[in-house]
Amino acid sequence: QLLLVESGGGLVQPGGSLRLSCAASGFTLYNYAIGWFRQAPGKEREGVSCISSSGGSTNYTDSVKGRFIISRDNAKNTVYLQMNTLKHEDTAVYYCAAGVCTWPPEDYGVWGQGTQVTVSW
C-alpha cells in the first residue's frame, strides 16, 4: 500500500515557525516530485510548493516565497516544508502528494491525510 504521512503541524503564534514532514511508506520518494498543498475552511485546495525528484528544482506560490523552504532527504524517504514568519492566512490543513512538480492537484496520485497548521495568538 502506498502511503504518505504528514507530521509537524500544530498551533503557532504569528511570526513563528513550523517544519512539516512528509514520509513515504510502501514506495520510494526519490522517483517522484513532491508537492505541498493546503486547504483552509471554505476554500479550494491550493498548491504551496513542490520539489523535483532530484531536489534540484523547487517552486513556491507567491504568498509563501521568501518564507517557506521545501527540501528532501531521499535517504530518509522524507520531504520537508520549513515554514517561517507564519501569518494568520497560513492557517489550513497541509497535505503532501507525490506526482509531478505542477500546481493542479489532479496531477498527483498519492496523498497524505493532512496535518493541521493553525496560526493564532
C-alpha atoms as an extended CHARMM CRD file, in Angstrom:
* protein
*
       121  EXT
         1         1  GLN       CA              0.0000000000        0.0000000000        0.0000000000  PROA      1               0.0000000000
         2         2  LEU       CA              1.3200000000        3.4100000000       -0.9880000000  PROA      2               0.0000000000
         3         3  LEU       CA              1.1060000000        5.8960000000        1.8520000000  PROA      3               0.0000000000
         4         4  LEU       CA              2.2620000000        9.4050000000        2.6290000000  PROA      4               0.0000000000
         5         5  VAL       CA              2.1550000000       10.5890000000        6.2130000000  PROA      5               0.0000000000
         6         6  GLU       CA              2.4480000000       14.2380000000        7.1870000000  PROA      6               0.0000000000
         7         7  SER       CA              3.5450000000       15.4030000000       10.6100000000  PROA      7               0.0000000000
         8         8  GLY       CA              4.7240000000       18.5540000000       12.3420000000  PROA      8               0.0000000000
         9         9  GLY       CA              1.5770000000       20.6250000000       12.2900000000  PROA      9               0.0000000000
        10        10  GLY       CA              0.2580000000       22.4520000000       15.3090000000  PROA      10              0.0000000000
        11        11  LEU       CA             -0.5990000000       25.7780000000       16.8590000000  PROA      11              0.0000000000
        12        12  VAL       CA              1.9230000000       28.5800000000       16.4360000000  PROA      12              0.0000000000
        13        13  GLN       CA              1.8320000000       32.3160000000       17.0250000000  PROA      13              0.0000000000
        14        14  PRO       CA              2.1170000000       34.7600000000       14.1210000000  PROA      14              0.0000000000
        15        15  GLY       CA              5.7520000000       35.2040000000       13.1940000000  PROA      15              0.0000000000
        16        16  GLY       CA              6.6270000000       31.7350000000       14.4080000000  PROA      16              0.0000000000
        17        17  SER       CA              7.9350000000       28.6910000000       12.5500000000  PROA      17              0.0000000000
        18        18  LEU       CA              6.9860000000       25.0850000000       11.9630000000  PROA      18              0.0000000000
        19        19  ARG       CA              8.5850000000       22.2870000000        9.9900000000  PROA      19              0.0000000000
        20        20  LEU       CA              6.3010000000       19.8160000000        8.2950000000  PROA      20              0.0000000000
        21        21  SER       CA              7.4920000000       16.3660000000        7.3000000000  PROA      21              0.0000000000
        22        22  CYS       CA              6.1440000000       14.0370000000        4.6410000000  PROA      22              0.0000000000
        23        23  ALA       CA              7.2360000000       10.4270000000        4.9560000000  PROA      23              0.0000000000
        24        24  ALA       CA              6.5460000000        7.6930000000        2.4470000000  PROA      24              0.0000000000
        25        25  SER       CA              5.6000000000        4.1170000000        3.1130000000  PROA      25              0.0000000000
        26        26  GLY       CA              5.3820000000        1.3900000000        0.5230000000  PROA      26              0.0000000000
        27        27  PHE       CA              7.3490000000        3.2310000000       -2.1430000000  PROA      27              0.0000000000
        28        28  THR       CA             10.4750000000        5.3110000000       -2.5890000000  PROA      28              0.0000000000
        29        29  LEU       CA             10.0370000000        9.0490000000       -2.8320000000  PROA      29              0.0000000000
        30        30  TYR       CA             13.0930000000        9.6710000000       -4.9590000000  PROA      30              0.0000000000
        31        31  ASN       CA             11.1870000000        8.6140000000       -8.0720000000  PROA      31              0.0000000000
        32        32  TYR       CA              8.6330000000       11.3820000000       -7.6050000000  PROA      32              0.0000000000
        33        33  ALA       CA              8.2900000000       15.0840000000       -7.3620000000  PROA      33              0.0000000000
        34        34  ILE       CA              6.5200000000       16.0290000000       -4.1430000000  PROA      34              0.0000000000
        35        35  GLY       CA              4.0610000000       18.8340000000       -3.7060000000  PROA      35              0.0000000000
        36        36  TRP       CA              2.7250000000       20.5270000000       -0.6120000000  PROA      36              0.0000000000
        37        37  PHE       CA             -0.8570000000       21.7700000000       -0.7480000000  PROA      37              0.0000000000
        38        38  ARG       CA             -3.1270000000       23.4210000000        1.7690000000  PROA      38              0.0000000000
        39        39  GLN       CA             -6.8360000000       23.8560000000        2.2310000000  PROA      39              0.0000000000
        40        40  ALA       CA             -8.4420000000       26.3860000000        4.5130000000  PROA      40              0.0000000000
        41        41  PRO       CA            -12.1060000000       26.1040000000        5.5810000000  PROA      41              0.0000000000
        42        42  GLY       CA            -14.4030000000       27.1320000000        2.7610000000  PROA      42              0.0000000000
        43        43  LYS       CA            -11.5700000000       27.4370000000        0.2620000000  PROA      43              0.0000000000
        44        44  GLU       CA            -10.2350000000       25.2880000000       -2.5260000000  PROA      44              0.0000000000
        45        45  ARG       CA             -7.0730000000       23.2610000000       -2.1310000000  PROA      45              0.0000000000
        46        46  GLU       CA             -4.1060000000       25.2930000000       -3.3310000000  PROA      46              0.0000000000
        47        47  GLY       CA             -0.5580000000       24.4000000000       -4.2260000000  PROA      47              0.0000000000
        48        48  VAL       CA              2.0550000000       25.7810000000       -1.8510000000  PROA      48              0.0000000000
        49        49  SER       CA              5.3410000000       24.3410000000       -3.0310000000  PROA      49              0.0000000000
        50        50  CYS       CA              6.8260000000       21.4580000000       -4.9710000000  PROA      50              0.0000000000
        51        51  ILE       CA             10.2290000000       19.8830000000       -5.3720000000  PROA      51              0.0000000000
        52        52  SER       CA             11.5480000000       17.7620000000       -8.2010000000  PROA      52              0.0000000000
        53        53  SER       CA             12.5570000000       14.1480000000       -7.6580000000  PROA      53              0.0000000000
        54        54  SER       CA             16.2460000000       15.0750000000       -7.5200000000  PROA      54              0.0000000000
        55        55  GLY       CA             15.6440000000       18.1230000000       -5.3690000000  PROA      55              0.0000000000
        56        56  GLY       CA             17.2820000000       20.3220000000       -7.9640000000  PROA      56              0.0000000000
        57        57  SER       CA             14.1730000000       22.3060000000       -8.8000000000  PROA      57              0.0000000000
        58        58  THR       CA             11.6530000000       23.9270000000       -6.4750000000  PROA      58              0.0000000000
        59        59  ASN       CA              8.5800000000       26.1050000000       -6.9260000000  PROA      59              0.0000000000
        60        60  TYR       CA              6.6200000000       28.2440000000       -4.4960000000  PROA      60              0.0000000000
        61        61  THR       CA              3.3300000000       30.0260000000       -4.7010000000  PROA      61              0.0000000000
        62        62  ASP       CA              3.7690000000       33.7850000000       -4.4530000000  PROA      62              0.0000000000
        63        63  SER       CA              2.2440000000       34.1110000000       -0.9830000000  PROA      63              0.0000000000
        64        64  VAL       CA              4.9440000000       31.9360000000        0.6320000000  PROA      64              0.0000000000
        65        65  LYS       CA              8.0240000000       32.9340000000       -1.3590000000  PROA      65              0.0000000000
        66        66  GLY       CA             10.8290000000       34.0050000000        0.9600000000  PROA      66              0.0000000000
        67        67  ARG       CA              9.1070000000       32.4160000000        3.9780000000  PROA      67              0.0000000000
        68        68  PHE       CA              8.7890000000       28.6950000000        3.1800000000  PROA      68              0.0000000000
        69        69  ILE       CA             11.5460000000       26.3000000000        2.1390000000  PROA      69              0.0000000000
        70        70  ILE       CA             10.9390000000       22.8640000000        0.6680000000  PROA      70              0.0000000000
        71        71  SER       CA             13.6390000000       20.2180000000        0.8370000000  PROA      71              0.0000000000
        72        72  ARG       CA             14.0110000000       16.4820000000        0.6260000000  PROA      72              0.0000000000
        73        73  ASP       CA             16.1860000000       13.7720000000        2.0900000000  PROA      73              0.0000000000
        74        74  ASN       CA             15.8310000000       10.8210000000       -0.2290000000  PROA      74              0.0000000000
        75        75  ALA       CA             17.9270000000        8.6490000000        2.0690000000  PROA      75              0.0000000000
        76        76  LYS       CA             15.2300000000        9.1200000000        4.7200000000  PROA      76              0.0000000000
        77        77  ASN       CA             12.4070000000        8.9160000000        2.1760000000  PROA      77              0.0000000000
        78        78  THR       CA             11.1180000000       12.2160000000        3.5350000000  PROA      78              0.0000000000
        79        79  VAL       CA             10.2720000000       15.6820000000        2.2430000000  PROA      79              0.0000000000
        80        80  TYR       CA             10.1490000000       18.7420000000        4.4790000000  PROA      80              0.0000000000
        81        81  LEU       CA              8.4450000000       22.1090000000        4.4130000000  PROA      81              0.0000000000
        82        82  GLN       CA             10.0840000000       24.6830000000        6.6590000000  PROA      82              0.0000000000
        83        83  MET       CA              7.5790000000       27.4440000000        7.3100000000  PROA      83              0.0000000000
        84        84  ASN       CA              8.8830000000       30.7000000000        8.7500000000  PROA      84              0.0000000000
        85        85  THR       CA              7.2780000000       34.0360000000        9.5910000000  PROA      85              0.0000000000
        86        86  LEU       CA              3.8830000000       32.3770000000        9.6860000000  PROA      86              0.0000000000
        87        87  LYS       CA              0.7710000000       34.5010000000        9.2110000000  PROA      87              0.0000000000
        88        88  HSD       CA             -2.8700000000       34.0360000000       10.1430000000  PROA      88              0.0000000000
        89        89  GLU       CA             -3.6570000000       33.3500000000        6.4850000000  PROA      89              0.0000000000
        90        90  ASP       CA             -1.3370000000       30.3220000000        6.5000000000  PROA      90              0.0000000000
        91        91  THR       CA             -3.8510000000       28.5170000000        8.7040000000  PROA      91              0.0000000000
        92        92  ALA       CA             -5.0150000000       25.4120000000        6.8430000000  PROA      92              0.0000000000
        93        93  VAL       CA             -4.7320000000       21.6630000000        6.5960000000  PROA      93              0.0000000000
        94        94  TYR       CA             -1.4810000000       20.8930000000        4.8060000000  PROA      94              0.0000000000
        95        95  TYR       CA             -1.1390000000       17.8970000000        2.5400000000  PROA      95              0.0000000000
        96        96  CYS       CA              1.7790000000       16.3580000000        0.7160000000  PROA      96              0.0000000000
        97        97  ALA       CA              1.3660000000       14.4650000000       -2.5170000000  PROA      97              0.0000000000
        98        98  ALA       CA              3.5280000000       12.5110000000       -4.9440000000  PROA      98              0.0000000000
        99        99  GLY       CA              3.4470000000       13.1910000000       -8.6530000000  PROA      99              0.0000000000
       100       100  VAL       CA              4.9710000000       15.7950000000      -10.9290000000  PROA      100             0.0000000000
       101       101  CYS       CA              6.0010000000       19.3000000000       -9.9550000000  PROA      101             0.0000000000
       102       102  THR       CA              2.9450000000       21.1620000000      -11.1730000000  PROA      102             0.0000000000
       103       103  TRP       CA              0.1620000000       23.0220000000       -9.4010000000  PROA      103             0.0000000000
       104       104  PRO       CA             -3.0450000000       21.1470000000      -10.3330000000  PROA      104             0.0000000000
       105       105  PRO       CA             -3.9000000000       18.6840000000       -7.5490000000  PROA      105             0.0000000000
       106       106  GLU       CA             -5.1120000000       16.1770000000      -10.1540000000  PROA      106             0.0000000000
       107       107  ASP       CA             -1.5030000000       15.7490000000      -11.3220000000  PROA      107             0.0000000000
       108       108  TYR       CA             -0.7110000000       13.9940000000       -8.0480000000  PROA      108             0.0000000000
       109       109  GLY       CA             -1.5990000000       10.3720000000       -7.4760000000  PROA      109             0.0000000000
       110       110  VAL       CA             -0.7680000000        9.6440000000       -3.8380000000  PROA      110             0.0000000000
       111       111  TRP       CA             -1.8780000000       11.9050000000       -0.9970000000  PROA      111             0.0000000000
       112       112  GLY       CA             -1.3270000000       12.0530000000        2.7160000000  PROA      112             0.0000000000
       113       113  GLN       CA             -4.1080000000       12.5220000000        5.2520000000  PROA      113             0.0000000000
       114       114  GLY       CA             -3.1000000000       16.0980000000        6.0950000000  PROA      114             0.0000000000
       115       115  THR       CA             -1.8030000000       17.9210000000        9.1440000000  PROA      115             0.0000000000
       116       116  GLN       CA             -3.4510000000       20.9710000000       10.6930000000  PROA      116             0.0000000000
       117       117  VAL       CA             -1.4960000000       24.2210000000       10.9460000000  PROA      117             0.0000000000
       118       118  THR       CA             -3.1090000000       26.9730000000       12.9940000000  PROA      118             0.0000000000
       119       119  VAL       CA             -1.5070000000       30.4010000000       13.2610000000  PROA      119             0.0000000000
       120       120  SER       CA             -3.0880000000       32.3240000000       16.0910000000  PROA      120             0.0000000000
       121       121  TRP       CA             -2.4240000000       34.2000000000       19.3050000000  PROA      121             0.0000000000
